[in-house]
Amino acid sequence: MEPLLEMRNVSKHYISGYIKTNIIPAVIDVSLTLNRREILALVGESGSGKTTLAKIILRLIKPSKGEVILGGKDIYSYPEKDYYLKVQGIFQDPYTSFNPIKPILSTLMDAVMLRFKINKIDRDKAVKIIESTLIRLGLNPMEILNKYPYELSGGQLQRILIARAYIIEPDLLLADEPTSMIDASTRLSVLNALFQLNEEKGTSIIFITHDLSQAFYVADKIAVMYKGRIVEYG
């Protein structure tokens, strides 16, 4: 079976200094594969290259060398809108992923329109989709939909971002330290929401963490990064 994602000898370096001669490697010759419906934990200390790798997969930065293949095609062969239907990301600080002046309902309405590739949708139909998704992930729509991001906790916002992915149904979700800024009592609810996305929608997940115990809890396989390289994988 063809893997969902392949990274082939991917490297990323940055150039600094007054005359641009200082080369700083961030990712060095990384190769890995991710199958459909699989959860891969990417583990490493701060500065090991994990987030840089995620940004490459999300097309936020381009690799200096190597290829990233999704569904048998180079990731840059996809039109932007099509790519972000297939690949979504959630990050360490959930507040940065929301427009602070848009209520949660509006944000999730955008997800419904993206999912169905339309510019307008019947409001009642969209609200039903949104409400059923939130309830499925253990959130109360009445307490959330008319609120703004600053009125909600980090744990609630992370689960709303997972709900957004649940609506869009991407092939791949990159979750970059999604539990590191929330209290211990809500971490399990976020992890369980990720499990639901994986099991019920078939979304593959790259779970990025510095916490090896979380990696063992969530993942089918683990890749350990150190100084920009994959040093253990399996």
DRENDOFI-150664 format. One line per field, with one value per atom (N, C-alpha, C): residue number from 0; x, y, z; atom name; chain. Coordinates in nm, 3 decimals. Last residue first. Example, Ala and Ser with C-alpha at 12.3 -4.5 7.8 and 13.67 -1.06 7.14 Angstrom:
% residues 2
num <- c(1 1 1 0 0 0);
X <- c(1.285 1.367 1.290 1.319 1.230 1.320);
Y <- c(-0.225 -0.106 0.003 -0.569 -0.450 -0.330);
Z <- c(0.708 0.714 0.787 0.780 0.780 0.780);
atomo <- c(N CA C N CA C);
cadena <- c(A A A A A A);
This chain:
% residues 234
num <- c(233 233 233 232 232 232 231 231 231 230 230 230 229 229 229 228 228 228 227 227 227 226 226 226 225 225 225 224 224 224 223 223 223 222 222 222 221 221 221 220 220 220 219 219 219 218 218 218 217 217 217 216 216 216 215 215 215 214 214 214 213 213 213 212 212 212 211 211 211 210 210 210 209 209 209 208 208 208 207 207 207 206 206 206 205 205 205 204 204 204 203 203 203 202 202 202 201 201 201 200 200 200 199 199 199 198 198 198 197 197 197 196 196 196 195 195 195 194 194 194 193 193 193 192 192 192 191 191 191 190 190 190 189 189 189 188 188 188 187 187 187 186 186 186 185 185 185 184 184 184 183 183 183 182 182 182 181 181 181 180 180 180 179 179 179 178 178 178 177 177 177 176 176 176 175 175 175 174 174 174 173 173 173 172 172 172 171 171 171 170 170 170 169 169 169 168 168 168 167 167 167 166 166 166 165 165 165 164 164 164 163 163 163 162 162 162 161 161 161 160 160 160 159 159 159 158 158 158 157 157 157 156 156 156 155 155 155 154 154 154 153 153 153 152 152 152 151 151 151 150 150 150 149 149 149 148 148 148 147 147 147 146 146 146 145 145 145 144 144 144 143 143 143 142 142 142 141 141 141 140 140 140 139 139 139 138 138 138 137 137 137 136 136 136 135 135 135 134 134 134 133 133 133 132 132 132 131 131 131 130 130 130 129 129 129 128 128 128 127 127 127 126 126 126 125 125 125 124 124 124 123 123 123 122 122 122 121 121 121 120 120 120 119 119 119 118 118 118 117 117 117 116 116 116 115 115 115 114 114 114 113 113 113 112 112 112 111 111 111 110 110 110 109 109 109 108 108 108 107 107 107 106 106 106 105 105 105 104 104 104 103 103 103 102 102 102 101 101 101 100 100 100 99 99 99 98 98 98 97 97 97 96 96 96 95 95 95 94 94 94 93 93 93 92 92 92 91 91 91 90 90 90 89 89 89 88 88 88 87 87 87 86 86 86 85 85 85 84 84 84 83 83 83 82 82 82 81 81 81 80 80 80 79 79 79 78 78 78 77 77 77 76 76 76 75 75 75 74 74 74 73 73 73 72 72 72 71 71 71 70 70 70 69 69 69 68 68 68 67 67 67 66 66 66 65 65 65 64 64 64 63 63 63 62 62 62 61 61 61 60 60 60 59 59 59 58 58 58 57 57 57 56 56 56 55 55 55 54 54 54 53 53 53 52 52 52 51 51 51 50 50 50 49 49 49 48 48 48 47 47 47 46 46 46 45 45 45 44 44 44 43 43 43 42 42 42 41 41 41 40 40 40 39 39 39 38 38 38 37 37 37 36 36 36 35 35 35 34 34 34 33 33 33 32 32 32 31 31 31 30 30 30 29 29 29 28 28 28 27 27 27 26 26 26 25 25 25 24 24 24 23 23 23 22 22 22 21 21 21 20 20 20 19 19 19 18 18 18 17 17 17 16 16 16 15 15 15 14 14 14 13 13 13 12 12 12 11 11 11 10 10 10 9 9 9 8 8 8 7 7 7 6 6 6 5 5 5 4 4 4 3 3 3 2 2 2 1 1 1 0 0 0);
X <- c(1.082 1.020 0.905 1.388 1.264 1.206 1.633 1.564 1.430 1.721 1.823 1.764 1.687 1.613 1.717 1.836 1.835 1.737 1.846 1.804 1.795 1.923 2.007 1.976 1.714 1.821 1.912 1.402 1.490 1.592 1.250 1.319 1.415 0.937 1.063 1.124 0.722 0.788 0.915 0.389 0.534 0.593 0.141 0.169 0.318 0.093 0.146 0.152 0.009 -0.075 -0.034 0.189 0.044 -0.034 0.441 0.407 0.256 0.413 0.440 0.401 0.386 0.273 0.290 0.647 0.533 0.407 0.808 0.813 0.695 0.756 0.719 0.709 0.772 0.899 0.881 0.598 0.604 0.747 0.362 0.494 0.497 0.213 0.199 0.338 0.055 0.191 0.181 -0.205 -0.162 -0.012 -0.465 -0.332 -0.285 -0.808 -0.702 -0.571 -1.041 -0.928 -0.812 -1.256 -1.240 -1.122 -1.239 -1.369 -1.359 -0.967 -1.046 -1.173 -0.873 -0.801 -0.891 -1.061 -1.036 -0.970 -1.026 -1.154 -1.137 -0.763 -0.794 -0.924 -0.812 -0.724 -0.749 -0.971 -1.029 -0.944 -0.783 -0.896 -0.965 -0.618 -0.565 -0.677 -0.801 -0.744 -0.690 -0.849 -0.962 -0.913 -0.597 -0.652 -0.768 -0.565 -0.479 -0.541 -0.707 -0.772 -0.687 -0.544 -0.679 -0.749 -0.309 -0.307 -0.447 -0.364 -0.344 -0.366 -0.169 -0.297 -0.273 0.051 0.009 -0.125 0.090 0.195 0.153 -0.070 -0.110 -0.015 0.035 -0.099 -0.142 0.288 0.282 0.142 0.132 0.262 0.247 -0.005 -0.037 0.094 -0.118 0.004 -0.033 -0.318 -0.317 -0.181 -0.431 -0.320 -0.339 -0.662 -0.588 -0.485 -0.934 -0.808 -0.750 -1.213 -1.172 -1.043 -1.347 -1.278 -1.238 -1.445 -1.538 -1.472 -1.208 -1.310 -1.410 -1.086 -1.029 -1.129 -1.262 -1.247 -1.190 -1.207 -1.341 -1.338 -0.950 -0.967 -1.106 -1.021 -0.937 -0.944 -1.162 -1.234 -1.153 -0.954 -1.057 -1.144 -0.815 -0.750 -0.854 -1.007 -0.969 -0.899 -1.016 -1.136 -1.099 -0.752 -0.799 -0.923 -0.751 -0.665 -0.708 -1.091 -0.962 -0.880 -1.248 -1.239 -1.100 -1.247 -1.340 -1.331 -1.089 -1.034 -1.123 -1.260 -1.149 -1.099 -1.606 -1.484 -1.368 -1.921 -1.811 -1.694 -2.117 -2.129 -2.019 -2.040 -2.050 -2.058 -2.030 -1.910 -1.936 -2.246 -2.148 -2.035 -2.385 -2.451 -2.353 -2.217 -2.231 -2.291 -1.992 -2.131 -2.147 -1.791 -1.806 -1.953 -1.727 -1.743 -1.753 -1.728 -1.597 -1.608 -1.996 -1.922 -1.786 -2.053 -2.109 -2.031 -1.921 -1.879 -1.929 -2.074 -1.930 -1.882 -2.327 -2.309 -2.162 -2.273 -2.319 -2.297 -2.197 -2.106 -2.146 -2.429 -2.301 -2.206 -2.608 -2.631 -2.503 -2.499 -2.501 -2.525 -2.547 -2.410 -2.405 -2.828 -2.757 -2.616 -2.872 -2.925 -2.854 -2.748 -2.699 -2.746 -2.646 -2.763 -2.719 -2.357 -2.424 -2.545 -2.118 -2.236 -2.297 -1.901 -1.890 -2.008 -1.758 -1.863 -1.840 -1.637 -1.587 -1.695 -1.689 -1.779 -1.749 -1.480 -1.501 -1.584 -1.521 -1.400 -1.420 -1.764 -1.759 -1.635 -1.679 -1.784 -1.779 -1.496 -1.451 -1.552 -1.663 -1.560 -1.511 -1.800 -1.874 -1.776 -1.599 -1.638 -1.726 -1.589 -1.468 -1.505 -1.850 -1.804 -1.680 -1.850 -1.942 -1.895 -1.665 -1.631 -1.722 -1.643 -1.693 -1.663 -1.360 -1.464 -1.512 -1.148 -1.273 -1.385 -0.924 -0.978 -1.110 -0.902 -0.922 -0.989 -0.676 -0.810 -0.803 -0.426 -0.496 -0.636 -0.329 -0.275 -0.347 -0.440 -0.496 -0.447 -0.296 -0.417 -0.470 0.025 -0.057 -0.184 0.103 0.122 0.032 -0.138 -0.010 -0.015 -0.247 -0.278 -0.147 -0.313 -0.223 -0.286 -0.393 -0.424 -0.324 -0.436 -0.339 -0.378 -0.644 -0.579 -0.493 -0.714 -0.822 -0.763 -0.474 -0.517 -0.651 -0.464 -0.366 -0.416 -0.670 -0.679 -0.583 -0.565 -0.690 -0.706 -0.326 -0.323 -0.449 -0.283 -0.329 -0.345 0.003 -0.138 -0.170 0.271 0.191 0.042 0.399 0.382 0.309 0.423 0.324 0.301 0.423 0.495 0.396 0.221 0.251 0.331 0.138 0.209 0.248 0.031 -0.057 0.006 0.295 0.167 0.077 0.635 0.535 0.409 0.904 0.794 0.679 1.258 1.120 1.023 1.565 1.479 1.338 1.655 1.688 1.587 1.535 1.654 1.692 1.174 1.300 1.415 0.986 1.032 1.160 0.721 0.857 0.895 0.463 0.488 0.630 0.381 0.414 0.428 0.361 0.247 0.268 0.614 0.500 0.378 0.758 0.787 0.667 0.655 0.633 0.661 0.754 0.610 0.580 1.028 0.978 0.827 1.028 1.072 1.021 0.954 0.860 0.899 1.187 1.051 0.956 1.443 1.401 1.258 1.529 1.578 1.536 1.435 1.544 1.596 1.357 1.340 1.461 1.389 1.397 1.375 1.143 1.275 1.271 0.939 0.983 1.122 0.655 0.786 0.835 0.446 0.493 0.634 0.198 0.343 0.373 -0.072 -0.027 0.123 -0.251 -0.144 -0.117 -0.418 -0.478 -0.375 -0.162 -0.297 -0.348 0.181 0.073 -0.063 0.467 0.349 0.238 0.825 0.697 0.586 1.128 1.031 0.906 1.436 1.350 1.256 1.638 1.530 1.451 1.880 1.860 1.755 1.826 1.936 1.897 1.720 1.679 1.781 1.886 1.773 1.721 2.210 2.121 2.011 2.315 2.264 2.170 2.590 2.482 2.443 2.702 2.687 2.566 2.701 2.793 2.779 2.588 2.513 2.603 2.717 2.736 2.679 2.620 2.615 2.630 2.419 2.543 2.533 2.268 2.270 2.405 2.048 2.173 2.165 1.928 1.910 2.046 1.817 1.916 1.881 1.678 1.648 1.758 1.619 1.705 1.654 1.512 1.474 1.570 1.502 1.627 1.604 1.175 1.293 1.413 0.882 0.986 1.114 0.554 0.695 0.781 0.228 0.331 0.469 0.081 0.019 0.124 0.224 0.212 0.142 0.052 0.128 0.113 0.084 0.000 0.088);
Y <- c(0.391 0.260 0.246 0.545 0.543 0.403 0.784 0.656 0.660 1.015 0.925 0.790 1.247 1.136 1.035 1.570 1.438 1.344 1.806 1.811 1.678 1.729 1.820 1.809 1.462 1.522 1.601 1.291 1.387 1.442 0.982 1.070 1.159 0.857 0.904 1.002 0.582 0.700 0.728 0.453 0.448 0.583 0.498 0.366 0.346 0.698 0.670 0.523 0.779 0.810 0.739 0.685 0.675 0.688 0.750 0.609 0.590 1.031 0.967 0.820 1.072 1.101 1.033 0.997 0.920 0.946 1.192 1.055 0.971 1.506 1.416 1.272 1.681 1.656 1.551 1.622 1.638 1.625 1.591 1.643 1.674 1.364 1.423 1.462 1.335 1.349 1.429 1.120 1.228 1.220 1.051 1.023 1.144 1.002 1.100 1.050 0.856 0.796 0.890 0.934 0.998 0.941 0.774 0.793 0.855 0.763 0.640 0.659 1.031 0.924 0.803 1.162 1.208 1.098 1.021 1.015 1.057 1.098 0.958 0.945 1.371 1.330 1.184 1.347 1.407 1.373 1.244 1.159 1.214 1.468 1.345 1.255 1.640 1.676 1.552 1.501 1.528 1.567 1.502 1.375 1.397 1.772 1.711 1.584 1.873 1.875 1.812 1.848 1.792 1.789 1.988 1.841 1.782 2.275 2.208 2.058 2.363 2.344 2.263 2.374 2.499 2.486 2.120 2.175 2.302 1.987 1.984 2.058 2.003 2.056 2.059 1.998 2.023 2.072 2.003 2.045 2.088 1.791 1.845 1.875 1.768 1.787 1.856 1.539 1.648 1.651 1.429 1.440 1.560 1.437 1.310 1.310 1.610 1.604 1.463 1.696 1.558 1.554 1.922 1.928 1.788 1.841 1.886 1.878 1.783 1.678 1.713 2.033 1.927 1.815 2.149 2.208 2.103 1.989 1.985 2.042 2.079 1.940 1.921 2.336 2.319 2.175 2.270 2.334 2.323 2.173 2.079 2.138 2.412 2.302 2.201 2.557 2.602 2.491 2.417 2.426 2.463 2.462 2.327 2.324 2.741 2.680 2.540 2.867 2.816 2.758 3.169 3.024 2.984 3.430 3.391 3.243 3.464 3.507 3.469 3.379 3.296 3.335 3.440 3.476 3.397 3.260 3.322 3.352 3.116 3.262 3.335 2.846 2.898 3.050 2.759 2.790 2.876 2.663 2.736 2.795 2.523 2.639 2.726 2.302 2.413 2.539 2.153 2.200 2.319 1.872 2.016 2.055 1.611 1.642 1.789 1.552 1.571 1.621 1.550 1.424 1.432 1.820 1.726 1.595 1.917 1.959 1.862 1.789 1.765 1.801 1.896 1.751 1.716 2.168 2.126 1.977 2.157 2.208 2.157 2.060 1.989 2.028 2.262 2.124 2.041 2.482 2.481 2.340 2.410 2.423 2.415 2.418 2.293 2.297 2.688 2.585 2.452 2.817 2.836 2.725 2.682 2.704 2.707 2.850 2.727 2.766 2.966 2.989 2.855 2.868 3.002 3.038 2.537 2.631 2.765 2.293 2.371 2.465 2.162 2.134 2.219 2.258 2.114 2.084 2.534 2.478 2.331 2.547 2.592 2.540 2.451 2.380 2.418 2.650 2.512 2.431 2.870 2.873 2.732 2.785 2.798 2.801 2.812 2.677 2.677 3.093 3.016 2.877 3.147 3.197 3.120 3.029 2.982 3.025 3.186 3.048 2.995 3.524 3.422 3.282 3.722 3.635 3.537 3.856 3.932 3.851 3.689 3.729 3.803 3.404 3.548 3.599 3.151 3.209 3.358 3.061 3.001 3.059 3.164 3.219 3.166 3.009 3.143 3.203 2.773 2.771 2.910 2.706 2.814 2.825 2.475 2.483 2.588 2.395 2.435 2.451 2.197 2.268 2.286 2.173 2.178 2.244 1.964 2.068 2.063 1.859 1.872 1.990 1.866 1.739 1.743 2.125 2.030 1.896 2.229 2.249 2.183 2.155 2.101 2.113 2.301 2.156 2.096 2.560 2.524 2.372 2.543 2.573 2.527 2.260 2.397 2.420 2.046 2.069 2.218 2.032 2.012 2.035 2.043 2.170 2.155 1.779 1.863 1.996 1.532 1.637 1.736 1.240 1.363 1.459 1.026 0.997 1.118 1.144 1.072 1.047 1.361 1.332 1.264 1.404 1.345 1.315 1.611 1.571 1.529 1.591 1.589 1.553 1.793 1.677 1.696 2.109 1.991 1.883 2.308 2.344 2.231 2.327 2.262 2.314 2.622 2.524 2.457 2.672 2.700 2.590 2.589 2.722 2.768 2.337 2.432 2.575 2.146 2.238 2.343 2.034 1.955 2.043 2.249 2.204 2.126 2.259 2.374 2.338 2.016 2.036 2.150 2.074 1.966 1.980 2.276 2.306 2.201 2.128 2.227 2.268 1.962 1.907 2.006 2.039 2.042 1.996 2.075 1.956 1.951 2.278 2.309 2.191 2.078 2.206 2.235 1.722 1.840 1.966 1.501 1.562 1.683 1.303 1.338 1.401 1.243 1.301 1.364 0.971 1.071 1.114 0.894 0.899 1.006 0.697 0.808 0.793 0.616 0.592 0.718 0.636 0.601 0.579 0.563 0.611 0.553 0.602 0.533 0.595 0.780 0.772 0.708 0.776 0.750 0.744 0.971 0.893 0.872 1.130 1.045 0.969 1.413 1.337 1.260 1.576 1.446 1.358 1.785 1.728 1.589 2.104 1.967 1.909 2.323 2.299 2.157 2.464 2.353 2.335 2.767 2.703 2.590 2.927 2.831 2.758 3.237 3.144 3.054 3.424 3.312 3.207 3.685 3.562 3.441 3.900 3.869 3.731 3.897 4.021 3.994 3.609 3.685 3.801 3.309 3.430 3.499 3.081 3.154 3.284 2.757 2.902 2.967 2.451 2.533 2.680 2.136 2.279 2.351 1.834 1.920 2.063 1.507 1.648 1.720 1.245 1.320 1.471 1.246 1.184 1.277 1.154 1.258 1.190 1.073 1.034 1.159 0.976 1.080 1.017 0.742 0.873 0.981 0.473 0.554 0.686 0.221 0.346 0.425 -0.120 0.000 0.125);
Z <- c(1.477 1.472 1.571 1.513 1.434 1.436 1.609 1.635 1.565 1.494 1.550 1.590 1.253 1.313 1.362 1.323 1.259 1.329 1.468 1.329 1.258 1.729 1.649 1.500 1.713 1.794 1.701 1.730 1.664 1.764 1.692 1.786 1.709 1.616 1.559 1.658 1.668 1.724 1.646 1.605 1.595 1.635 1.713 1.657 1.638 2.014 1.880 1.844 2.272 2.155 2.027 2.468 2.490 2.359 2.379 2.392 2.406 2.398 2.269 2.273 2.671 2.583 2.448 2.745 2.796 2.713 2.625 2.574 2.623 2.531 2.641 2.590 2.336 2.404 2.514 2.023 2.167 2.217 1.770 1.805 1.954 1.577 1.711 1.759 1.289 1.338 1.467 1.188 1.276 1.299 0.952 1.005 1.085 0.988 0.970 1.031 1.009 0.939 0.915 1.154 1.024 0.945 1.383 1.319 1.180 1.462 1.451 1.368 1.455 1.387 1.361 1.613 1.476 1.395 1.854 1.782 1.636 1.922 1.895 1.816 1.970 1.859 1.822 2.195 2.074 1.952 2.373 2.332 2.208 2.402 2.342 2.295 2.529 2.399 2.329 2.765 2.675 2.536 2.883 2.836 2.740 2.955 2.852 2.795 3.164 3.032 2.922 3.387 3.393 3.258 3.335 3.329 3.323 3.124 3.252 3.238 2.832 2.902 3.028 2.672 2.735 2.808 2.563 2.650 2.722 2.385 2.526 2.617 2.127 2.151 2.297 1.978 2.123 2.165 1.689 1.741 1.888 1.483 1.616 1.687 1.165 1.242 1.372 0.997 1.094 1.163 0.682 0.776 0.867 0.538 0.539 0.651 0.706 0.632 0.633 0.770 0.738 0.656 0.854 0.724 0.676 1.105 1.001 0.863 1.236 1.225 1.115 1.241 1.157 1.135 1.426 1.292 1.195 1.646 1.586 1.445 1.694 1.651 1.589 1.772 1.653 1.602 2.002 1.892 1.763 2.157 2.113 2.002 2.194 2.124 2.076 2.339 2.205 2.127 2.581 2.497 2.354 2.668 2.641 2.555 2.705 2.604 2.568 2.746 2.794 2.679 2.621 2.639 2.686 2.551 2.658 2.692 2.333 2.462 2.580 2.116 2.165 2.304 2.204 2.132 2.192 2.175 2.248 2.155 2.059 2.051 2.126 2.110 1.973 1.964 2.387 2.308 2.186 2.518 2.599 2.515 2.328 2.389 2.467 2.271 2.175 2.236 2.475 2.478 2.384 2.384 2.406 2.397 2.306 2.447 2.480 2.043 2.105 2.249 1.986 1.972 2.041 2.012 2.109 2.106 1.782 1.916 2.022 1.580 1.593 1.733 1.614 1.631 1.648 1.558 1.691 1.714 1.285 1.388 1.526 1.161 1.145 1.258 1.237 1.280 1.270 1.105 1.251 1.304 0.838 0.888 1.040 0.830 0.801 0.857 0.886 0.976 0.956 0.663 0.800 0.894 0.365 0.449 0.596 0.243 0.285 0.369 0.005 0.088 0.126 -0.125 -0.068 0.022 -0.098 -0.138 -0.070 -0.021 -0.135 -0.190 0.208 0.097 -0.027 0.371 0.353 0.230 0.368 0.309 0.278 0.506 0.366 0.295 0.757 0.682 0.535 0.828 0.809 0.729 0.859 0.754 0.724 1.085 0.958 0.841 1.273 1.233 1.108 1.291 1.256 1.206 1.376 1.246 1.199 1.632 1.528 1.390 1.774 1.738 1.628 1.644 1.737 1.684 1.575 1.519 1.626 1.672 1.663 1.596 1.665 1.796 1.790 1.481 1.464 1.592 1.597 1.588 1.556 1.648 1.534 1.512 1.880 1.755 1.632 2.080 2.058 1.926 2.112 2.028 1.995 2.096 2.150 2.065 1.948 2.092 2.156 1.686 1.741 1.892 1.409 1.533 1.609 1.056 1.170 1.291 0.770 0.868 0.982 0.444 0.554 0.642 0.259 0.289 0.414 0.236 0.264 0.307 0.166 0.305 0.337 -0.104 -0.009 0.134 -0.219 -0.218 -0.115 -0.190 -0.121 -0.112 -0.352 -0.209 -0.136 -0.569 -0.545 -0.395 -0.549 -0.515 -0.513 -0.580 -0.702 -0.676 -0.342 -0.413 -0.546 -0.262 -0.194 -0.266 -0.517 -0.445 -0.385 -0.466 -0.541 -0.453 -0.310 -0.435 -0.517 -0.082 -0.173 -0.309 -0.076 -0.012 -0.114 -0.021 -0.109 -0.028 -0.032 0.056 -0.035 -0.086 -0.136 -0.024 -0.074 -0.052 -0.103 0.071 -0.010 0.021 0.207 0.129 0.034 0.201 0.237 0.151 0.279 0.181 0.230 0.516 0.469 0.370 0.508 0.562 0.531 0.436 0.328 0.380 0.628 0.614 0.505 0.615 0.570 0.545 0.726 0.589 0.534 0.983 0.894 0.748 1.083 1.069 0.972 1.086 1.001 0.978 1.278 1.141 1.045 1.501 1.448 1.306 1.530 1.515 1.449 1.587 1.447 1.423 1.844 1.774 1.628 2.004 1.912 1.833 2.284 2.216 2.128 2.213 2.299 2.216 2.067 2.077 2.166 1.853 1.987 1.982 1.696 1.667 1.796 1.648 1.744 1.705 1.420 1.441 1.544 1.352 1.436 1.460 1.050 1.146 1.228 0.834 0.963 1.073 0.599 0.627 0.759 0.714 0.645 0.679 0.657 0.742 0.661 0.664 0.597 0.701 0.630 0.707 0.623 0.650 0.568 0.661 0.666 0.731 0.627 0.643 0.577 0.646 0.902 0.824 0.774 1.000 0.971 0.875 1.046 1.136 1.123 1.025 0.988 1.092 0.925 1.046 1.005 0.792 0.763 0.890 0.733 0.845 0.820 0.537 0.521 0.631 0.500 0.473 0.450 0.592 0.450 0.415 0.857 0.778 0.628 0.945 0.938 0.840 0.809 0.890 0.875 0.669 0.649 0.728 0.750 0.747 0.734 0.603 0.672 0.656 0.592 0.594 0.670 0.409 0.491 0.485 0.347 0.361 0.455 0.232 0.250 0.259 0.188 0.128 0.138 0.336 0.336 0.292 0.252 0.247 0.252 0.343 0.344 0.337 0.294 0.279 0.260 0.098 0.219 0.191 -0.083 -0.090 0.039 0.000 0.000 0.000);
atomo <- c(N CA C N CA C N CA C N CA C N CA C N CA C N CA C N CA C N CA C N CA C N CA C N CA C N CA C N CA C N CA C N CA C N CA C N CA C N CA C N CA C N CA C N CA C N CA C N CA C N CA C N CA C N CA C N CA C N CA C N CA C N CA C N CA C N CA C N CA C N CA C N CA C N CA C N CA C N CA C N CA C N CA C N CA C N CA C N CA C N CA C N CA C N CA C N CA C N CA C N CA C N CA C N CA C N CA C N CA C N CA C N CA C N CA C N CA C N CA C N CA C N CA C N CA C N CA C N CA C N CA C N CA C N CA C N CA C N CA C N CA C N CA C N CA C N CA C N CA C N CA C N CA C N CA C N CA C N CA C N CA C N CA C N CA C N CA C N CA C N CA C N CA C N CA C N CA C N CA C N CA C N CA C N CA C N CA C N CA C N CA C N CA C N CA C N CA C N CA C N CA C N CA C N CA C N CA C N CA C N CA C N CA C N CA C N CA C N CA C N CA C N CA C N CA C N CA C N CA C N CA C N CA C N CA C N CA C N CA C N CA C N CA C N CA C N CA C N CA C N CA C N CA C N CA C N CA C N CA C N CA C N CA C N CA C N CA C N CA C N CA C N CA C N CA C N CA C N CA C N CA C N CA C N CA C N CA C N CA C N CA C N CA C N CA C N CA C N CA C N CA C N CA C N CA C N CA C N CA C N CA C N CA C N CA C N CA C N CA C N CA C N CA C N CA C N CA C N CA C N CA C N CA C N CA C N CA C N CA C N CA C N CA C N CA C N CA C N CA C N CA C N CA C N CA C N CA C N CA C N CA C N CA C N CA C N CA C N CA C N CA C N CA C N CA C N CA C N CA C N CA C N CA C N CA C N CA C N CA C N CA C N CA C N CA C N CA C N CA C N CA C N CA C N CA C N CA C N CA C N CA C N CA C N CA C N CA C N CA C N CA C N CA C N CA C N CA C N CA C N CA C N CA C N CA C N CA C N CA C N CA C N CA C N CA C N CA C N CA C N CA C N CA C N CA C N CA C N CA C N CA C N CA C N CA C N CA C N CA C);
cadena <- c(A A A A A A A A A A A A A A A A A A A A A A A A A A A A A A A A A A A A A A A A A A A A A A A A A A A A A A A A A A A A A A A A A A A A A A A A A A A A A A A A A A A A A A A A A A A A A A A A A A A A A A A A A A A A A A A A A A A A A A A A A A A A A A A A A A A A A A A A A A A A A A A A A A A A A A A A A A A A A A A A A A A A A A A A A A A A A A A A A A A A A A A A A A A A A A A A A A A A A A A A A A A A A A A A A A A A A A A A A A A A A A A A A A A A A A A A A A A A A A A A A A A A A A A A A A A A A A A A A A A A A A A A A A A A A A A A A A A A A A A A A A A A A A A A A A A A A A A A A A A A A A A A A A A A A A A A A A A A A A A A A A A A A A A A A A A A A A A A A A A A A A A A A A A A A A A A A A A A A A A A A A A A A A A A A A A A A A A A A A A A A A A A A A A A A A A A A A A A A A A A A A A A A A A A A A A A A A A A A A A A A A A A A A A A A A A A A A A A A A A A A A A A A A A A A A A A A A A A A A A A A A A A A A A A A A A A A A A A A A A A A A A A A A A A A A A A A A A A A A A A A A A A A A A A A A A A A A A A A A A A A A A A A A A A A A A A A A A A A A A A A A A A A A A A A A A A A A A A A A A A A A A A A A A A A A A A A A A A A A A A A A A A A A A A A A A A A A A A A A A A A A A A A A A A A A A A A A A A A A A A A A A A A A A A A A A A A A A A A A A A A A A A A A A A A A A A A A A A A A A A A A A A A A A A A A A A A A A A A A A A A A A A A A A A A A A A A A A A A A A A A A);
